[in-house]
């Protein structure tokens, strides 16, 4: 994420960059030392999507301040 945004790691923290998932469960987070997008916990596809062939988890990247 840091690389894709063209930011250095300290800038991620300074700008308050965070990942927000739909619903109450936050499935993704940013790794503090690398800036990589990682899963926050194990994701159970069967539990989330049961009979749906295409399983999609949506999330948003929030950046405070101007880019």
C-alpha positions, 0 to 999 in steps of 0.5 A: 500500500505504501509503495502504491501510494508513493509514500514512505512508511512514516507517512502512512502513520502521519496521514492516519492511513487505515483499512475499513471493511464492510460490516463489523469484522475487519478482515484486513489491516496494514502491517506497521513495519512494511506497509503491506495489506495483510489479513487481520484474521483467518478468513473462512470462505464457507462461512462468509459466502456459503453458496455464492460462487464468487466471493468478494470482500470489499474494503476501503483505504482511508487517508486523512489529509491531502494526497 
